[in-house]
């Protein structure tokens, strides 16, 4: 069916588009605010110094060790995350529900207000206006490629990398959803810093996936399977 072919095509290019989008947003920040490594945006230092590079290397090493321990198996990776304090929920049609409140499936950090209310309702956690960090996956999104993305961001969160605060994540979702030029133009110095950090976490996760698939044959096969059929699903 035509729809089936379109769905496979979208799956194949989705992360490529996300990577392009992240690079585009970084370029917009550079052009508008003179951003470059180790410089400041109107007094706000961007964290791309040697210390962060070392921390990122340690983070990538940790993610590799977890993937090795879990043998690149999606179920084991998700179980590992749960065993280390973050609940994982696999819910049918989760993507559709979360899209309605401008949230993405995968790692969702702490939320408050209406979004927290919906998230808590979705995971059957009562009617609360604050939610903890969780991973919510749609039952159709259980391929290794997507789960590595979640794992890398989860490890960054656990290691206290900046960019996961609610305000930072809301800004990231907002510019992904609307006209980023107009939004960026109105941001304060502090919000610019938060947004840059949130973008950096996504870019670093995507970069890691690219590196890992080159290094690890199992991930290469999973990626190839995603690109050629319905995906490496559990």
Secondary structure as GFF3:
##gff-version 3
##sequence-region A 1 234
A	DSSP	alpha_helix	2	33	.	.	.	ID=ss1
A	DSSP	beta_strand	40	41	.	.	.	ID=ss2
A	DSSP	beta_strand	44	45	.	.	.	ID=ss3
A	DSSP	alpha_helix	50	69	.	.	.	ID=ss4
A	DSSP	alpha_helix	74	83	.	.	.	ID=ss5
A	DSSP	beta_strand	88	91	.	.	.	ID=ss6
A	DSSP	alpha_helix	94	99	.	.	.	ID=ss7
A	DSSP	beta_strand	106	108	.	.	.	ID=ss8
A	DSSP	beta_strand	111	112	.	.	.	ID=ss9
A	DSSP	alpha_helix	113	122	.	.	.	ID=ss10
A	DSSP	beta_strand	130	131	.	.	.	ID=ss11
A	DSSP	beta_strand	134	138	.	.	.	ID=ss12
A	DSSP	alpha_helix	144	158	.	.	.	ID=ss13
A	DSSP	alpha_helix	166	177	.	.	.	ID=ss14
A	DSSP	alpha_helix	180	185	.	.	.	ID=ss15
A	DSSP	alpha_helix	189	215	.	.	.	ID=ss16
A	DSSP	alpha_helix	217	228	.	.	.	ID=ss17
###
